[in-house]
């Protein structure tokens, strides 16, 4: 599903969570931690303790969907002490998925030099 850029709210959970949680576990966490209605259409983002896996839960009018991403190297979160539960926009989520920390504007990993020469 594609989202219009300005219409999507993204809620980021500011603490590490158990990546084994599924639909029901994430639903309960949203109700408890965010105090939001999971059926609102917002995207709810959860990152594991190592910062290498992310799950996004959202409601698409017919049921819940979960996106999952696991990094082979690098981390979504470099320092958990600086992460807070907050709302961000769709662009911020895209930057996070691509490896750019919006507050610092740096990549979470460096490409090998031979990959740069091949491009």
Secondary structure, DSSP 4 states (H G I P E B T S, - for coil): ----GGG-EEEE--S---TT--HHHHHHHIIIII---GGGS-EEEEE-TTS-EEEEEEE-SSSEEEEEEE-SSS-S-S-GGG---EEEEHHHHHHHHHTB-TTT--BSS---HHHHHH-
